[in-house]
Amino acid sequence: MRADDFVTEYLLLGLSFDRLEEGFVDAYTGDPELRRRIENAPRPEPRDLSHTARRLREELPSASLSDERTRFLDVHLRAMECSARKFAGEEIGFVDEVEAYFDVRIAPGSEDDYLDAHRRLDALLPGAGPLAERMQAHRKSEVIPADRLAECVEAFSGALREKVRAVYPLPDTERVEYEVVGDKPWSGFNYYLGDYRSRVAINSDLEQHMAHLPHLIAHESYPGHHTEHCRKEAGLVAAGQAEQTLFLVNTPQCLMAEGLADLALDAIVGPGWGKWAQDIYADLGLRFDGELAEQLSEASAGLLSVRQDAALLLHDRGRDADEVAGFLERWSLSSPERARQALRFLSSPLWRAYISTYVEGYRLLGGWLDRAPDGADRAERFRRLLDEPLVPSSLR
């Protein structure tokens, strides 16, 4: 099979999943005729999609694609096959499901790590009450007034955009528009529209905190999702890698993208981001203790696996929702409302495995970046994450 014909079949297969569950196609910027063909066709049978994915994996070696593209397509076809089997009602163990989707094997975290993180947080937060109460009070003190959120978003977006464009050039026409939405299971979401444009939605159901907002804007826009989409469109897609016009939920792309985005603020600002953010807030007339925020962030890193452990309790060990919510409250020091919001995400049929993209993505990509011998090499590695069709097994 010719390479172009193979990639067209791959795109048609991926687009078909949106007929099974709207939102499965996160972004598509390719030939609109392919999307019209799928929209005008009968609703596909999940079992047929699994057979197509398996057939394409078998035919992939004969498609005469580069090793890099072959590796990318292989793990994504494996993920699609697993999704189709799930849509067909097949029982698949949760750990195996996550591995098929994201090209990683997950395991529970360590409560010793969680206890150590709690001890570090306890030393940073003044007061004599329970740590969870002090943490929630601190978070409450950092809530951005609703009527100031838009200007804070624009301030951080502009500052980060300027930094990113100096290091990782972007097309002059790239733009991000922000909107506030409600009734969503996530905190923020990037809708990449193609032609170097994104719409970023911020969930109004969740209070936005000063310490979190710089991470959120870096994650969704600069140098996170928007920047990655733009640079891959300008590079890989322009060079003929049409498979990069499609971005699907529950594929290795997601783990790479979320890991990159969670590391985005560190990559572009680095140590001292707290003081940098404090100065921006000060220009807006808002008080923010950047040094404490950075220290709390470092201490909280030990709680990275808590949300994935909650998913394992829910989907692998069959624990009920109340027990899982209690687990989240205890270890992540969340309010009951925050724990229930997290549980909503973990319980979503589409998003139930997705938490592993953040946990394992941050761990895998962060470890790979940390092995860079100096700052210049680290910046070059981050550029590779932005520009190349890497998958988890590439880094391992």
C-alpha positions as CSV (number, residue, x, y, z in Angstrom):
1,M,0.0,0.0,0.0
2,R,1.2,3.5,-0.9
3,A,2.2,5.6,2.1
4,D,-0.4,8.3,1.3
5,D,-3.2,5.7,0.9
6,F,-2.2,4.2,4.2
7,V,-2.3,7.5,6.1
8,T,-5.7,8.3,4.5
9,E,-7.1,5.0,5.9
10,Y,-5.6,5.9,9.3
11,L,-7.3,9.3,9.3
12,L,-10.7,7.8,8.2
13,L,-10.4,5.3,11.0
14,G,-9.6,7.9,13.6
15,L,-12.4,10.3,12.5
16,S,-14.9,7.4,12.7
17,F,-14.5,7.3,16.5
18,D,-16.3,10.7,16.8
19,R,-19.4,8.9,15.5
20,L,-19.3,6.6,18.5
21,E,-18.6,9.4,21.0
22,E,-18.5,13.1,20.2
23,G,-15.3,14.6,21.5
24,F,-13.1,11.6,20.8
25,V,-11.6,13.6,18.0
26,D,-9.9,16.3,19.9
27,A,-8.6,18.2,16.8
28,Y,-8.6,17.6,13.1
29,T,-7.0,20.1,10.7
30,G,-6.7,17.9,7.6
31,D,-8.7,17.5,4.4
32,P,-12.3,18.4,5.2
33,E,-13.5,16.0,2.6
34,L,-12.4,13.0,4.8
35,R,-14.5,14.3,7.7
36,R,-17.5,14.8,5.4
37,R,-17.2,11.2,4.2
38,I,-17.4,10.0,7.8
39,E,-20.2,12.3,8.7
40,N,-22.3,11.2,5.8
41,A,-21.6,7.4,6.2
42,P,-23.7,5.1,8.5
43,R,-22.6,5.0,12.1
44,P,-19.7,2.5,12.3
45,E,-19.8,-0.7,14.2
46,P,-17.1,-0.7,17.0
47,R,-16.1,-4.3,16.1
48,D,-15.5,-3.3,12.5
49,L,-13.2,-0.4,13.7
50,S,-11.2,-2.8,15.8
51,H,-10.7,-5.1,12.8
52,T,-9.6,-2.2,10.7
53,A,-7.1,-1.0,13.3
54,R,-5.7,-4.5,13.5
55,R,-5.4,-4.9,9.8
56,L,-3.7,-1.5,9.4
57,R,-1.1,-2.5,12.1
58,E,-0.4,-5.7,10.1
59,E,0.0,-3.7,6.8
60,L,2.0,-0.9,8.4
61,P,5.5,-2.4,7.7
62,S,4.7,-2.5,3.9
63,A,3.7,1.2,3.8
64,S,7.3,2.4,3.2
65,L,7.2,5.0,5.9
66,S,10.2,6.2,8.0
67,D,10.9,4.4,11.2
68,E,9.7,7.4,13.2
69,R,6.4,7.6,11.5
70,T,6.0,3.8,11.6
71,R,6.5,3.8,15.4
72,F,4.0,6.7,15.8
73,L,1.3,5.0,13.7
74,D,1.8,1.6,15.3
75,V,1.2,2.7,18.9
76,H,-1.8,4.9,17.8
77,L,-3.4,2.0,15.9
78,R,-3.0,-0.2,19.0
79,A,-4.7,2.5,21.1
80,M,-7.6,2.8,18.6
81,E,-8.0,-1.0,18.5
82,C,-8.4,-1.0,22.3
83,S,-10.9,1.9,22.2
84,A,-13.0,0.1,19.6
85,R,-13.0,-3.1,21.7
86,K,-14.1,-1.1,24.7
87,F,-16.9,0.5,22.6
88,A,-17.9,-3.0,21.5
89,G,-18.4,-3.9,25.2
90,E,-15.4,-6.1,25.7
91,E,-14.0,-6.4,29.2
92,I,-10.4,-5.1,29.4
93,G,-8.5,-4.8,32.6
94,F,-7.9,-1.1,33.5
95,V,-4.1,-1.4,33.7
96,D,-4.0,-3.1,30.3
97,E,-6.4,-0.5,28.9
98,V,-4.1,2.3,30.0
99,E,-1.1,0.6,28.6
100,A,-2.8,0.1,25.2
101,Y,-4.0,3.8,25.1
102,F,-0.8,5.5,26.3
103,D,2.2,3.2,25.8
104,V,3.0,3.1,29.5
105,R,2.5,0.5,32.3
106,I,1.1,2.0,35.5
107,A,1.4,0.9,39.1
108,P,0.2,2.4,42.5
109,G,2.2,5.2,44.1
110,S,3.8,5.1,47.5
111,E,2.0,6.3,50.6
112,D,5.5,7.0,52.1
113,D,5.9,9.6,49.3
114,Y,2.6,11.1,50.2
115,L,3.4,11.3,53.9
116,D,6.7,12.9,53.1
117,A,5.0,15.5,50.9
118,H,2.5,16.2,53.7
119,R,5.4,16.7,56.2
120,R,7.0,19.2,53.8
121,L,3.7,21.0,53.3
122,D,3.0,21.1,57.0
123,A,6.3,22.9,57.6
124,L,5.5,25.5,55.0
125,L,1.9,26.4,56.1
126,P,1.6,28.2,59.4
127,G,-1.1,27.4,62.0
128,A,-2.0,24.6,64.3
129,G,-5.1,23.1,62.7
130,P,-5.2,20.0,60.5
131,L,-3.0,20.2,57.4
132,A,-6.0,19.8,55.0
133,E,-7.8,22.7,56.6
134,R,-4.7,24.9,56.4
135,M,-4.1,24.0,52.8
136,Q,-7.7,24.7,51.8
137,A,-7.5,28.0,53.6
138,H,-4.4,28.9,51.8
139,R,-6.0,28.0,48.5
140,K,-9.0,30.1,49.4
141,S,-6.7,33.1,50.1
142,E,-5.3,32.8,46.5
143,V,-8.6,32.7,44.7
144,I,-8.7,35.2,41.8
145,P,-11.7,37.5,42.0
146,A,-14.1,36.5,39.2
147,D,-14.2,40.0,37.8
148,R,-10.4,40.1,37.5
149,L,-9.9,36.7,35.9
150,A,-10.0,37.8,32.3
151,E,-7.3,40.5,32.8
152,C,-5.1,38.0,34.7
153,V,-5.4,35.5,31.9
154,E,-4.5,38.1,29.3
155,A,-1.5,39.3,31.3
156,F,0.0,35.9,31.7
157,S,-0.8,34.9,28.1
158,G,0.9,38.0,26.8
159,A,4.0,37.6,29.0
160,L,4.4,33.9,28.2
161,R,3.8,34.4,24.5
162,E,6.6,36.9,24.4
163,K,9.0,34.5,26.1
164,V,8.0,31.6,23.9
165,R,8.3,33.4,20.6
166,A,11.9,34.4,21.5
167,V,12.9,30.8,22.0
168,Y,10.5,28.7,19.9
169,P,9.5,30.9,17.0
170,L,5.8,30.8,16.0
171,P,4.0,31.9,12.8
172,D,3.1,35.6,12.9
173,T,-0.5,34.7,12.5
174,E,-0.9,32.5,15.5
175,R,-3.5,33.5,18.0
176,V,-5.3,32.2,21.2
177,E,-8.7,33.3,22.2
178,Y,-10.0,32.6,25.7
179,E,-13.5,32.0,26.9
180,V,-15.1,31.1,30.3
181,V,-17.4,28.0,30.3
182,G,-19.2,25.9,32.9
183,D,-20.3,22.4,33.7
184,K,-17.1,20.7,32.5
185,P,-15.1,17.9,34.2
186,W,-11.8,19.7,33.5
187,S,-10.1,23.0,34.6
188,G,-9.1,24.2,31.1
189,F,-9.2,22.9,27.6
190,N,-7.4,23.8,24.3
191,Y,-9.5,23.6,21.1
192,Y,-7.0,23.8,18.3
193,L,-8.8,25.2,15.2
194,G,-6.0,24.9,12.7
195,D,-4.2,27.7,10.8
196,Y,-2.3,28.4,14.0
197,R,-5.4,29.4,16.1
198,S,-6.7,28.0,19.4
199,R,-9.7,28.6,21.5
200,V,-8.9,28.0,25.2
201,A,-11.8,27.4,27.5
202,I,-11.5,28.0,31.3
203,N,-14.0,26.3,33.6
204,S,-15.9,28.7,35.8
205,D,-17.1,25.9,38.1
206,L,-13.7,25.7,39.6
207,E,-12.2,28.7,41.5
208,Q,-9.0,29.8,39.7
209,H,-6.1,30.3,42.1
210,M,-3.2,32.7,41.6
211,A,-0.6,29.9,42.0
212,H,-2.3,27.8,39.4
213,L,-3.2,30.3,36.7
214,P,0.4,30.7,35.3
215,H,0.6,26.9,35.0
216,L,-2.8,26.8,33.3
217,I,-1.9,29.4,30.7
218,A,1.5,27.8,30.0
219,H,-0.2,24.4,29.8
220,E,-2.9,25.4,27.4
221,S,-1.2,28.0,25.3
222,Y,2.5,29.1,25.7
223,P,4.6,26.8,25.4
224,G,2.0,24.0,25.9
225,H,-0.8,22.7,23.7
226,H,-1.2,25.7,21.4
227,T,2.5,26.1,20.8
228,E,2.9,22.3,20.1
229,H,0.0,22.3,17.6
230,C,1.4,25.3,15.8
231,R,4.9,24.1,15.5
232,K,3.8,20.6,14.4
233,E,1.5,22.1,11.8
234,A,4.2,24.4,10.5
235,G,6.8,21.6,10.5
236,L,5.5,18.0,10.3
237,V,2.2,18.7,8.5
238,A,3.8,21.1,6.0
239,A,6.4,18.3,5.3
240,G,3.6,15.9,4.4
241,Q,3.0,14.0,7.6
242,A,-0.8,14.1,7.3
243,E,-1.3,11.8,10.3
244,Q,-0.3,14.8,12.5
245,T,-3.5,16.6,11.4
246,L,-5.5,14.3,13.7
247,F,-5.4,14.3,17.5
248,L,-7.4,11.7,19.3
249,V,-8.4,11.2,22.9
250,N,-6.9,8.1,24.6
251,T,-3.8,7.7,22.4
252,P,-0.1,8.1,23.2
253,Q,-0.3,11.6,21.6
254,C,-2.2,12.6,24.7
255,L,0.4,11.4,27.2
256,M,3.2,13.3,25.3
257,A,1.1,16.4,25.0
258,E,-0.1,16.5,28.6
259,G,3.4,15.8,29.9
260,L,4.9,18.5,27.8
261,A,2.1,21.0,28.8
262,D,2.5,20.2,32.6
263,L,6.3,21.0,32.2
264,A,5.7,24.1,30.1
265,L,6.0,26.7,32.8
266,D,9.2,25.2,34.1
267,A,10.5,24.9,30.5
268,I,10.0,28.6,29.6
269,V,10.4,30.4,33.0
270,G,12.1,27.8,35.1
271,P,13.2,28.3,38.8
272,G,11.9,31.6,40.1
273,W,8.6,31.4,38.3
274,G,6.9,32.4,41.6
275,K,8.7,35.7,41.8
276,W,8.0,36.3,38.0
277,A,4.3,35.6,38.6
278,Q,4.3,37.8,41.7
279,D,5.6,40.8,39.7
280,I,2.8,40.3,37.1
281,Y,0.1,40.1,39.7
282,A,1.6,43.2,41.4
283,D,1.2,45.2,38.1
284,L,-2.5,44.2,38.3
285,G,-2.7,45.4,41.9
286,L,-3.0,41.8,43.3
287,R,-0.9,40.5,46.2
288,F,0.7,37.1,45.7
289,D,3.5,35.3,47.6
290,G,5.4,33.8,44.7
291,E,8.2,32.3,46.8
292,L,5.8,30.4,49.0
293,A,3.8,29.3,45.9
294,E,6.9,27.8,44.4
295,Q,7.9,26.0,47.6
296,L,4.4,24.6,47.9
297,S,4.5,23.4,44.3
298,E,7.8,21.6,44.9
299,A,6.5,19.9,48.1
300,S,3.3,18.9,46.3
301,A,5.3,17.0,43.6
302,G,5.3,14.0,45.9
303,L,1.6,13.8,45.5
304,L,1.8,13.3,41.8
305,S,0.4,9.7,41.8
306,V,-2.6,10.3,44.1
307,R,-5.1,10.9,41.3
308,Q,-3.9,7.9,39.3
309,D,-4.2,5.8,42.5
310,A,-7.8,7.0,42.8
311,A,-8.4,5.8,39.2
312,L,-6.9,2.4,40.1
313,L,-9.1,2.2,43.2
314,L,-12.2,3.0,41.1
315,H,-11.6,1.0,38.0
316,D,-9.1,-1.7,38.9
317,R,-10.2,-2.6,42.5
318,G,-13.8,-1.7,42.2
319,R,-14.0,0.6,45.2
320,D,-17.1,2.8,45.5
321,A,-17.2,6.5,44.7
322,D,-17.4,7.6,48.4
323,E,-14.3,5.7,49.3
324,V,-12.4,7.1,46.3
325,A,-13.5,10.7,47.1
326,G,-12.3,10.1,50.7
327,F,-9.0,8.9,49.4
328,L,-8.6,12.1,47.3
329,E,-9.6,14.3,50.2
330,R,-7.0,12.6,52.5
331,W,-4.0,12.5,50.3
332,S,-4.4,15.5,47.9
333,L,-5.7,17.6,50.8
334,S,-8.7,18.6,48.7
335,S,-12.0,20.0,49.8
336,P,-15.0,17.7,49.4
337,E,-16.1,19.8,46.4
338,R,-12.7,19.5,44.7
339,A,-12.6,15.7,45.4
340,R,-16.0,15.3,43.8
341,Q,-15.0,17.3,40.8
342,A,-11.9,15.1,40.3
343,L,-14.1,12.0,40.8
344,R,-16.4,13.3,38.0
345,F,-13.4,13.4,35.7
346,L,-12.3,9.9,36.7
347,S,-15.8,8.5,36.3
348,S,-16.4,9.8,32.8
349,P,-16.5,7.0,30.2
350,L,-14.4,9.0,27.8
351,W,-11.9,10.4,30.4
352,R,-11.6,7.6,33.0
353,A,-8.1,6.6,32.0
354,Y,-6.9,10.0,31.0
355,I,-5.5,11.0,34.4
356,S,-2.5,8.8,33.6
357,T,-1.5,11.1,30.8
358,Y,-0.7,13.8,33.4
359,V,0.9,11.5,36.0
360,E,3.0,9.3,33.7
361,G,3.5,12.1,31.1
362,Y,5.0,14.4,33.7
363,R,7.1,11.6,35.1
364,L,8.4,10.3,31.8
365,L,9.0,13.6,30.0
366,G,10.3,15.3,33.1
367,G,12.8,12.6,33.7
368,W,14.0,12.8,30.1
369,L,14.4,16.5,30.3
370,D,16.2,16.3,33.7
371,R,18.9,14.0,32.1
372,A,20.0,16.9,29.8
373,P,23.5,18.0,30.9
374,D,22.8,21.7,30.7
375,G,20.2,24.4,30.2
376,A,20.8,24.6,26.4
377,D,20.4,20.9,26.0
378,R,17.3,20.9,28.1
379,A,15.8,23.6,25.9
380,E,16.7,21.6,22.8
381,R,15.0,18.5,24.2
382,F,11.9,20.5,24.9
383,R,12.0,21.8,21.3
384,R,12.1,18.1,20.1
385,L,9.0,17.5,22.2
386,L,7.3,20.4,20.4
387,D,8.4,19.5,16.9
388,E,8.9,15.7,16.6
389,P,6.3,12.8,16.5
390,L,7.8,11.2,19.6
391,V,5.9,8.6,21.6
392,P,6.6,7.3,25.1
393,S,8.6,4.4,23.9
394,S,10.8,6.8,21.9
395,L,11.9,8.4,25.2
396,R,12.4,5.1,27.0
